[in-house]
Amino acid sequence: MTEQLSKDRKKEIMKDIIIKLHGGLHVEAAKDRFEKEVGTITSTEIAEIEQSLIDDGLKPEEIKKFCNVHALLFQAALENAPQQETSPSHPIFLFKLENREVENLAESIRQAAKNVDGENTPEMRKKLEESILTLKEVETHYERKEQLLFPFLEKRGFMGPSKVMWGKDNEIRDLFKKALSGIEGITDADSLATYLKEALDPMLEEVTGMIFKEESILFPTALEKLESGDWVKILEESNDIGYVFIQKPEETAVLEKHLKDSLVEETLFQDDLITLPTGSLNLTELMKLFNTLPMDITFVDKDDTVKYFSDSQDRFFSRTKAIIGRQVQNCHPPQSVDVVEKILASFKDGSKDSYDFWLTLKGRFVYIRYFALRDSAGQYLGTIEVTQDVTAIRALEGEKRLVDERD
């Protein structure tokens, strides 16, 4: 019980230090108190403290603003902490491999910037842009972290990373944009010096700083909180997002194959709930989902029988329930049957997987697509027809990132 009380007391002191830090306490004073009253702390305890602050009402934006200061405060304690070993096929090991490449790329950009020939501005700008664009590919690393690691931590009650670190990732993305857009403004030695100070150096500092935050706080916490099954799922789904700067180790591919051979994802229906490999829906939610999609969907099974159509309010082509159970060939005028047969035949023999058509009807631009539906073994299950009025989509210009008063 004494050990638990000591741990709780340590968290209370750290929480108080952070609150006072946010209230204006100088970082050196905070570090001095930390060293005297706490001394050591684990990455998990840091994550738990920040999570507790969020639970107590401290806005994630406020924590994000002080995220770099927190890392500086804990740096000495974390650097002396033992690092947990991981196998070469573990997602954390792969994240770290990418980080080593990020460090190398960032350092090469730093060294190149120190040795820039100011008289050779056009060539320098081109090389600088290429280097930054290469480093910018680290966003794949961030996306894999955000879309896979964060959701599993949230399931364990840790919302902090997705609320705080994701915001820091987005700040880095903005710094990349600033660094790239500022290159054209480099015309002489003075403008280069300004660019390095105001755009390039801050970007590189945040990129390398994120490595420390990941490896000292996020990754150790994830290793402690997540279960082996979580890591299996993260590994499986990492291919959907991809890796950057590294080749996926061969043993990872072998492990994935064994997993796919041994794991069978079944769809279950129980108590009005349909459990799918990627989530669960009840019947009402499923029906409303299909009917709310901004497109018309019709499904024809492998025997060419119409089995389903979505019932949205703004269907472009009318459908009646009388077509259910009807052969799809009989749902088209005679002059169109040859086209229908060609599409179905190519889907069945595997020579095609989709067809696209577009036309103007009633003053609207309509996009019609046909897709072959296949099972995991590639066997033909049927055909999906998707019809969408894309008139408004074709007219879009520029960007819209915020909700305005008209929405």
N, C-alpha and C positions, 0 to 999 in steps of 0.2 A: 504493500500500500504506500510505503514511503517513496518508493521509486516512481509510482504513478503520480503522487502528489508533487514530487520534484519536477516531473515532466510537465504537469499542468501549470505549475508555478513558472517554469521557464517560458511557456507559451504566453502566460499572462504578462510577464515582463516584456517579451518581444512585441506583443500586441501593443502594449503601452508605448514602447519606443517608436513603433511605426506611426501610431496615432500622433505622437508629439512631433515626429519628423514631418508629417503632413501639415502639422500646425505651425511649422516654422523652425523647429529645432535644427541646428546646423548638423550636417552629416558627420563631421568629425566628433562632435559631442555625442552623437548617437552611437558611433562606433566605439567610443571610449566607454560608454555605459554598457554596451553590448559585451565588450571584452571583459569588463569587471564583473558583471552580474550574470552573464549567460556563458560566454566562452565558446561553447560548441553548440551546433544545431544541425539537424539533418534536413535534407531537401524536402522530405515529406512534411516535417514540422513547419517549414516555411510555407509550403503550399497550403497546409491546414490553417495557418495563421491568416494568410491572405483570403482564403475561403471564408473564414470566420468573420473577417472584416466586411466582406460582401454580404454575408448573412445578417450582420448587424446594421446594414444600411449604407455603408460606405460605397459610393458609386464606383463601378468598375473603371470608369473614365478617370477618376481620381487616382486609383491604384496604378492604372496604365501610365499616368503622367509621372509617377514616382518609381516606375518599374526599374529604371536604370539605377536610381539611388538605392533601391532595395538590394539589387545585385551587388552594388559596390559595398554596401553595409555587410553583406554576408560573405563576400568574396573569400576572405582569408579562411573562414571556418569551412567553407565548402571545398576549397582547393585542397585542404588537408584531409578531407573525408575519403574513406576508401571507395573506389569505384566498383560497381558490381559488374562482373564479367558476363558477357552474353555470347551465344554461339554465332558463327558466321552467317547463319540463315535467319537470325532473329531480326525483326523490324528495327529495333533500337540499334543493333550493330550496323545495319544498313544506313540508318539516319546518320550515325557517326562517321561512316565512311564518306558520305556526301559532305559532311561538315569539314573533313580534312581537305577535300578538294576546294571547298568554298574558301577556306583559309589560304590555300595556295594561290587561288585566283585573286583574292583581295590583296594579298601581299605583292603579287606581280604587278597589279595596277598601281599600288602605292609606289613601288620602286620605279616603274615606268614614268610616273608623274614627276618624280624627283629629278629625272634625267631628260626632261623634255627639251628639245631644241626649239626655242621660241620662234626662230626664223622659219621653221618648216611647219607652219600652222596648219595648212590643209591636210598634209599627210598625218600630222599628229592628231588632228581632230578625227580623222577616219579610223586610226588605230584605237584611239580612246573610245570611240563609239562602239567599235567591234568588241572591245574588251568588256565594256559595261553591259552590252547586250548578252554576252556569254554569261557573265556573272548573274544577270537578271533571270537566267533560267533556274536559279535557286527557288523561284516561286513555285516550281513543281514540288520541291521539298516542303515548302510551307503548306501547299494545298494537301499533300498527303497527310501532314500533321493535323491540319484543320478538319479534314473530312473523315479521317479514320481514328487518330489518337484521341482527339477531343471528345467525340461522341461516346467512346467507351469510358473515358474518365467521368463524363457527365452521368453515365449510368451508375457509377460508384459514388455519386454525390459531389463530385468536384466540378463545379461550374466555372471556377476561376480562370483556367487556361483559355477556354473559349471566349470568356468575356474580356480578359485582359491581354493575353498574348496574341490573340487574333488581331486585336486592335494594333499591337506593336508590329505585327506582320504587315498590316495595311499601311502603317506609317512608312515602313521600308519600301513597299511598293510605290508609294508617293515619292519617296526620295530617289528611287530609280528613274521615275518620270522626270523629276527636276534635274537630275544629273544628265539625262539624255537631251532634254530640251535646252539646257544651258550651253551645250557644246558649240552651237552655232554662234554664240556670243563671244567666243574666244577669238580675239583679233590680234592681240599683242601680249607681251609679258605681264602687263598689269592686269588685263582682263583674265588671263590665265590664273594668276595668283588669287584673284577674287573668286574665280570659279572653283578652284581647289578648296579654298577656305569655306565657301558658302554652300557648295553642292557636292563635290566629290568626297571630301573628307568626312562630312556628316553621314553620307550614305555608307561608306566603308566602315565607319565606326559602329553604326547600328547593325550592319550585317554581321560583323564579327562579335558584337555584343550579344546578338541573339544566340549565337553558338554557346556562349557561356550560360545564358539563361536556360537553354534547352538541356545541356549536358549536366548542369549542376543542380537544376531544380526539376524541370519537367520530366526528363527521362528517368531519373532515379525514382521519382514519385510514381510514374506510370509502371515501372518494374515492380514496385511494391504493391500497388493497388490493383493492377489488372491480373486476371487469371490466364492460365495457359490457353484456354479456349478462346479468349479475347485475342490473344496474339496470333492464333491460327487464322481467325477471321480477318485480322488486319493484314496478315501476310497474303492471304488469298486475294483480298480486294485491292492490294497495292498495285497490282498490274493494271487495274482500270485507270489509275492516275499516272503511274509510271515513276521511274527513277531518273535522277539527273547526275551527271558527272561520273557515274559509275556503271559498270556492267553488273547486272544481277548475278550473284554467285550461282554456279552450277548446282550446288547442293540445295539452293532454294528452289530451283525448278524441279529437282527430284522430289523434294519434300512436298511441293504443291501437287505433283502427280500422285504421290501416295495418298495425300489428303483427298484428292478428287476421286480416287479409286475406292477409298474407304468410307467417305461421307456421302450419304444420299439425302438430298434436301427434299423433304416431302411436304406436300400441301395438305393441310389438315382442315377439316370443317367440324366445328364443335360449338354448341351453344350459340349459334348464329354468328360465330366468328370464323372467318377464313384466314388461316395462318399460312402465309407465303414465305419463301426464302428471304424476302427483303422487307417484311413487315406484316401487319395484320389489319384486316378491315372487316366490319360487319356488313351484312347484305345491303342495308340502307346506304352506308357510306360508299360501297362499291358501285351501286346503281347511280347515286348522285354524282360520283366521280366521273363515270363515263358520260353521263348526260350533261355535265357542266363543261367538259372539254370543248374548246372553241373549234370543233370540227365534227363532222359526221362520220361514224364508224359503222361498217357492215362486215360481218364475218360469215364466210362460206366454208363449210367443212371439207374434208378430203374427198368426200363423195359428191361434191358440187352442190350440196344442199345448203340453203340459207338458214343459218342457225340463230343469228342475233343482229340487231341494229340498235344504235344508241338513239335516245328519244329526246334530243335537245330541242329547245323552243324555237331556235332559228335554223332549222334544217334547210339546206339549200335545195336538195332533191327530196321530194316527199316520199315517205315510206308508210306502208300500212302493215298491220299484223298478218294480213292474208299472205304475205310473201314467205313467212316462216314455214319451213318444211318444203318449200318449192325449189325445183332445180334452178340454179342461177341462170342457165341458158334461156330459160323461159321468162326471165325477168327483163330481157332486152329485146328490142325489135330485131326482126330477122336479119337486117343488113349489118347488125353489130355482133351477131353470134360468132362469126369467124374470128373477130378480134378477141372476144372472150375466150374462145377455145384455145387460141394461140397463147394467151397469157397463162391459162390454167395448165396447159401442156408443158410449157417451159418451166413452170414452178414445180410440176410433178417430176419431170426428168432431171431437175436440178441445174439446168442450164442458165436459169435466171432467178434472181431473188426479188426484183422489184421492177416496176414500170412507173413512169411519171407522164402525166398529161396536164395541159393547161389550156384554158379557153375563156372567152368573154361571153357571159350570158346575162341578160337583163341589166346590162351596164356594169356588171361586177366581174372581177378577174378571179377565176376559180381554178384551184390547184387540186388535181385528183391523183392519188397515188395508190398503187397496189403492192402489197407485200406478201411474200410467201411466209407462212408460219411453220416453223420446224421445231421438233423436239431436240433434246441435247445430243441425240445420235444423228441428227440431220434428216430424220424421217419427216415427210410432208404431212402437216396436220390440217392445212386449209389456207385460205386467202383472206387477207384483210383489205378492205377498200376504205381509204381515208379521203374525205372531201373537205376542203377548207376554202372559205372566202378570204383571199389574201389582198383584197383591194387596199385596205387601210395599211396593211403591213408594207406593201410596195411603196406607199407614199411617205413612209417614215424617213426623216432626215436628222442629222446631228445626233445628240444624245439627250436622254432624260434619265436622271439619276435620283430625283427627289419627287415626293408627292406634292402637287400644287393644289391650290384652292379649288380648281375645277374638277379634281378627282373625287 
